[in-house]
Amino acid sequence: MDDPSLTKLFPTSFEALESLPPKIRGNVYLLNNEIREFTDSTEPIASVVCTQDGKEFSFSSFARCNKAIAIEALDSAYSAYDKGRGEWPRMSMTNRAKKMSAFLEDFKKLKDTMVALLMWDICKSRKDAADEVDRTVGKFGGQFFYIEDK
């Protein structure tokens, strides 16, 4: 950055900032109903926010899964669906709604984390990030009503 008026808009160091995003473990993935740890290479995820000298801040990483893991994930999904005879396809609408409601309640608990990640990942303001999370929750929040199975 050559323009001093722009340079001073950026932090001198990340340690000087009021808050940093939570570190997210990007080396885990879900397969066959279990969370697995990826031990091969990961790719860092850098924030769009940088310091005055251009130093990037990496707040997470993602697993660079290989072909074998991709095939295993595909096989797992195929087996779980089981040509429409798997647990989820045969589950009653009431039980599906209950599971989705439980997921949504867990998601709501992560609001502050999601807001921080949106701020650091795509440079949204705190208000805009919070509004986006609220819209996401609100879009689905009222749709999981259900009638008890008899």
C-alpha positions as CSV (number, residue, x, y, z in Angstrom):
1,M,0.0,0.0,0.0
2,D,1.6,3.2,-1.1
3,D,-1.1,5.7,-0.1
4,P,-0.5,6.7,3.5
5,S,-4.2,7.7,4.0
6,L,-5.3,4.2,3.1
7,T,-2.5,2.5,5.0
8,K,-3.5,4.0,8.3
9,L,-7.0,2.4,8.0
10,F,-5.4,-1.1,8.5
11,P,-4.1,-2.4,11.8
12,T,-0.4,-2.3,12.6
13,S,-0.6,-5.8,14.0
14,F,-3.3,-8.4,14.7
15,E,-2.3,-8.4,18.4
16,A,-3.4,-4.7,18.6
17,L,-6.9,-5.5,17.6
18,E,-9.8,-5.6,20.1
19,S,-10.9,-9.1,19.0
20,L,-9.8,-11.8,16.7
21,P,-12.0,-14.5,15.2
22,P,-12.2,-17.9,16.8
23,K,-9.7,-20.4,15.5
24,I,-11.7,-23.1,13.6
25,R,-10.2,-26.6,13.2
26,G,-10.4,-27.1,9.5
27,N,-8.8,-30.6,9.5
28,V,-12.0,-32.4,10.5
29,Y,-14.8,-33.8,8.3
30,L,-18.0,-35.8,8.8
31,L,-18.2,-39.3,7.3
32,N,-20.4,-42.2,8.2
33,N,-21.9,-40.3,11.2
34,E,-18.5,-39.7,12.8
35,I,-16.2,-36.7,12.9
36,R,-12.8,-37.7,11.5
37,E,-9.5,-35.9,11.6
38,F,-7.7,-35.3,8.3
39,T,-4.0,-35.8,8.8
40,D,-2.7,-34.9,5.3
41,S,-2.3,-31.4,3.9
42,T,-4.6,-28.6,4.8
43,E,-5.0,-25.2,3.1
44,P,-5.0,-22.0,5.2
45,I,-7.9,-19.6,5.0
46,A,-6.7,-16.1,5.2
47,S,-8.8,-13.1,6.2
48,V,-9.3,-10.3,3.8
49,V,-8.2,-8.1,6.6
50,C,-4.4,-7.5,6.6
51,T,-1.9,-5.4,8.5
52,Q,-0.4,-2.2,7.2
53,D,2.6,-4.1,6.0
54,G,0.4,-6.6,4.2
55,K,0.7,-9.5,6.6
56,E,-2.3,-11.9,6.3
57,F,-4.2,-13.4,9.2
58,S,-5.1,-17.1,8.9
59,F,-8.1,-18.0,11.0
60,S,-8.7,-21.5,9.8
61,S,-7.8,-24.1,7.3
62,F,-9.6,-26.7,5.2
63,A,-8.7,-30.3,4.6
64,R,-7.6,-31.0,1.1
65,C,-9.3,-34.4,1.0
66,N,-8.1,-36.9,-1.5
67,K,-9.9,-39.1,-4.0
68,A,-10.1,-42.1,-1.6
69,I,-11.9,-39.9,1.0
70,A,-14.2,-38.5,-1.7
71,I,-15.1,-42.0,-2.9
72,E,-15.7,-43.2,0.7
73,A,-18.0,-40.2,1.2
74,L,-19.9,-40.9,-1.9
75,D,-20.3,-44.6,-0.9
76,S,-21.4,-43.6,2.5
77,A,-24.1,-41.3,1.1
78,Y,-25.3,-43.9,-1.3
79,S,-25.5,-46.5,1.5
80,A,-27.3,-44.1,3.8
81,Y,-30.0,-43.4,1.2
82,D,-30.2,-47.1,0.4
83,K,-32.4,-46.6,-2.7
84,G,-35.0,-44.7,-0.5
85,R,-34.9,-47.3,2.3
86,G,-32.4,-45.6,4.5
87,E,-33.1,-44.1,8.0
88,W,-33.7,-40.5,6.8
89,P,-35.9,-41.3,3.7
90,R,-38.1,-43.6,5.8
91,M,-38.3,-41.3,8.8
92,S,-41.6,-39.7,9.6
93,M,-42.0,-36.0,8.8
94,T,-42.5,-35.3,12.5
95,N,-39.1,-36.9,13.4
96,R,-37.4,-35.1,10.5
97,A,-38.8,-31.8,11.7
98,K,-37.6,-32.6,15.3
99,K,-34.1,-33.3,14.0
100,M,-34.0,-30.1,11.9
101,S,-35.3,-28.1,14.9
102,A,-32.6,-29.5,17.1
103,F,-30.0,-28.6,14.5
104,L,-31.4,-25.1,14.3
105,E,-31.2,-24.7,18.1
106,D,-27.5,-25.8,18.0
107,F,-26.9,-23.4,15.1
108,K,-28.4,-20.5,17.1
109,K,-25.8,-21.1,19.9
110,L,-23.1,-20.4,17.4
111,K,-24.3,-17.0,16.4
112,D,-21.4,-15.0,17.8
113,T,-18.9,-17.3,16.2
114,M,-20.7,-17.1,12.8
115,V,-20.8,-13.3,13.0
116,A,-17.1,-13.1,13.8
117,L,-16.3,-15.5,10.9
118,L,-18.3,-13.5,8.4
119,M,-16.6,-10.3,9.6
120,W,-13.1,-11.7,9.1
121,D,-13.8,-13.8,6.1
122,I,-15.7,-11.4,3.8
123,C,-15.2,-8.1,5.8
124,K,-18.8,-7.6,6.7
125,S,-19.7,-5.1,9.5
126,R,-20.8,-6.7,12.8
127,K,-24.4,-5.5,12.2
128,D,-24.5,-6.8,8.6
129,A,-23.0,-10.2,9.7
130,A,-25.5,-10.5,12.6
131,D,-28.4,-9.6,10.3
132,E,-27.2,-12.3,7.8
133,V,-27.1,-14.9,10.6
134,D,-30.5,-13.8,11.9
135,R,-32.0,-14.0,8.3
136,T,-30.6,-17.5,7.9
137,V,-32.1,-18.7,11.2
138,G,-35.4,-16.8,10.6
139,K,-35.8,-18.2,7.1
140,F,-35.9,-21.7,8.5
141,G,-36.9,-21.1,12.1
142,G,-40.6,-21.1,11.7
143,Q,-40.8,-23.9,9.2
144,F,-40.2,-26.9,11.4
145,F,-43.6,-27.2,13.0
146,Y,-44.9,-30.7,13.4
147,I,-47.8,-32.8,14.6
148,E,-47.0,-35.5,17.0
149,D,-47.1,-39.0,15.5
150,K,-50.0,-41.0,16.9
